[in-house]
Amino acid sequence: MNNELEKAFAALRKKYGTHCAAAEHLGIYRDHYRRLRNGRANIPQRTADYILLKAKEAVEDMPDISSTTPAIPHEPAQAAHP
């Protein structure tokens, strides 16, 4: 998993409190979300783009984390790996 996705998962956890809550908000089963996050499951480009988009929205919605969380790329397709 690339660094941008790691930052995205961290931003989502910070916004929703737990990874389980973040998974629920994204509509992904928490076990699958955990496997994606831990690198045990392949992350399709479409899913990576969705995670990056939701993390970007989370950072924009919470200005207090935007100053402490590294920037989420504006173009998800460029940040994710194939």
N, C-alpha and C positions, 0 to 999 in steps of 0.2 A: 504494500500500500504506500502511496506517496505521501509526502509531507502535508500537502493541502488537504487531503482527506482526513489525516490525523487531526489537523486543526479544526476541520469541519465537525468531526465527531466531538471534539472537546467543546466547541462553541455550542453545539446542540445540548450536550450534557449540562453546561453552565446555564443555558436558557431554561431547560425543563427540570433541572435538579438531579435527575438520574438518567442513565442510559436507557433504562426500561421505559421511563416516561417519554424520552425522545423517540424511541422506537414506536411507541403507541401513537404519538403525535404524527409521525411519518406514515403510519399505517403498515409498518413492517413488524412481523412477529419478533418478539424480543430475542429469542434464540437465534434466529437468522441474522438479526441486527448485530448480535454479539459475534457471530461467526464472521460477518463482514468486517466488523471493527477489529477483530483479532487476526485477520488475514487467513482464516481457515476456509473461507468461501471466496470464490472469484466474484469480483464486483463488475458487473456489466457496465458499459459506458453510460447507458441510460440511467442506471441506478446511481452511479457516481455523480452524474450531472444533477440528479434530483437531490442527493444529499448535500452537494455543494450549494445548490440554489437555496435550500431550506436553511442551511447554516448562514448563508449571506443574509437572508431575511431575518434570522434570529439576531444576528449582530446589529443589523439596522434598527430592529425593534427595541433593542436594549442598549442605549448609548453607554451605560456603565461598563459593558463588556467589550464594546468596540475599541476602547482605549487600552484594554489589557490583553485582548486576544489578537494574535497576529492576523493580518489581513487575509480575507477569503478572496480568491481570485474572482474577477468579474465575469470571466468567460470560463464556465465549468468544463467545457469540452477540451480546453487546452490544458487544464490542470490534471485531469484524470488520465489514468493509464489505460491502454486498450485491454 
